[in-house]
Amino acid sequence: MFKWQVNWDYFKRMNPYIAFAAILFLAGMVIGGINPAFKSFLDGQLEGLGKISNMIDDSSNPTLTMIVFIFLNNAIKSIVVMYLGAMLGILPFFFLVVNGMVIGYLLKSMAELHGGGYVLEIIVKGLLPHGILEIPAIIIACAYGMRFGVLVFKALGSLMFARSKSGRLGEELEGFVARTVPMMVVLTISLLIAAIIESTFTTWLLTM
């Protein structure tokens, strides 16, 4: 399970799914930035994030609270979308699109209020330092979730139609699940580092 060369080889085979997941995330950003039909929904999402931010600020140790909250939030969601992707990949699909929409909508709103220069500064100071780890980790988790869904769909189809390759699909599904464990370890470590960066270095940059 933890033979890293085997896991790396499997990860490279995941490239099409990772690319598709990245496209979904970017598509969500575009939709959130240009489509006013989702304004009410996205305002609700941002309002929820604002309440969480206020709760963290009011805690006795805001920095530690932020690290713990961001890490647990991202880690739990990544585990959920990876393994509940078994439900035909539906959850990771929508998770990517919705999260992309929130970011796209937020950046568009900032641009309208403060201009493009401010948005560029927010991206460089407020998004990239931690986002360079956090966003790829979430995209990869969702990619594995969608792959899980595809394998389950194939396995169910094989069982329903009594195809002879059902045994091979079962072995492939078992091998995939084994590969998710070391990948989740890597993603969890990445998300912990990202949470620490976001709660300390990113916060410091935004105050400069």
Secondary structure by P-SEA (a helix, b strand, c coil): ccaaaaaaaaaaaaaaaaaaaaaaaaaaaaaaaccccaaaaaaaaaaaaaaaaaaaaacccaaaaaaaaaaaaaaaaaaaaaccccccaaaaaaaaaaaaaaaaaaaaaaaacccaaaaaaaaacccccccccaaaaaaaaaaaaaaaaaaaaaaaaaaaacccaaaaaaaaaaaaaaaaaaaaaaaaaaaaaaaaaaacaaaaaaac
